[in-house]
Amino acid sequence: MLRILFKATVKRELSTIFLFLMKEGIVMIELPEARVIAEQINQTIKGKKISSVVADHTPHKFAWYFGDPKEYHNLLFDKTIGEAKSFGGLVEISAENCRILLGEGVRIIFHNKNEKLPAKHQLLIMFDDGSSVSSSIQMYGGMWCFKEGENHNPYYEIAKEKPSPYSDDFDEDYFMSLLKENTGNLSAKTFLATQQRVPGLGNGVLQDILWNAKLHPKSKISSLSHNNLLDIYKSIKATLNEMAEKGGRDTEKDFFGINGGYKTMMSSKNATMSCPRCGGTVIKETYMGGSIYYCSGCQQF
């Protein structure tokens, strides 16, 4: 009974956090940022040897670890950083037979030798050349360190299993197959950003995806024509590619703490401004427990 009550309390508090994030315009690492950060990790710390690990330095109610964070130093000490990969909104870093997995709510920053480190952090990995990487929670997030094959978190496993929009496997046929999962009554926003249909595609990037497709976030999937659905597919591929090519969105930071170069068209930064395509007003509206942004002119519902 106590376990049920605890789970209910955590679920209720997490729901409150999600609402706050969306209403205040606080966004998280999604597909393009995870991809950019993984590439920057490979260019920056690959081959470095871990000299020290400090986990849970600044306790956080919604910082999630795999096992006991006090054991992270013993687990990773003297390991050499290998390749980093992105899966959805997750960044996975190999360290010989271990993995460091960082979730979408984590801010991951590289620090050069002698650079001042943040006073608060939930995971700090230091290397033998004096450089380091700090990870800190914005509102919630996971920092999981484990031996390869140990972590069977379903969110992680689904993100690894499903094809990324950046891959050739995410083709038109695959996208259309997602529409067969009783999605007809869903809105475009709900279809794109829930149930991990496309891992890492969340409320942040979907706004520009739908703007580029000239579709309203509330549009029902069942009401869309085949051409409308093709427009969504093409926009997913094109928009996410542009976001990654430009270093992520201007609402998020990269591995070096620098905002991305992709200028968001539909976000909290653009509310009440004019649409750059048609001149209509950018509307911010509460929908499905969060915020949506759309143009009153070219995304009519």
Secondary structure, DSSP 8 states (H G I E B T S, - for coil): -HHHHHHHHHHHHHHHHHHHHHHTT-----HHHHHHHHHHHHHHTTT-BEEEEEESSS--TTEEESS-GGGHHHHHTT-BEEEEEEETTEEEEEETTEEEEE-TTEEEEEE-TT----S--SEEEEETTS-EEEEEESS-EEEEEEETT----HHHHHHHHS--TTSTTS-HHHHHHHTTTT-TTSBHHHHHHSTTSSTT--HHHHHHHHHHHT--TT-BGGG--HHHHHHHHHHHHHHHHHHHHTTSBTTSB-TTS-B-SB--SSSTTTTTSB-TTT--BEEEEEETTEEEEEETTTS--
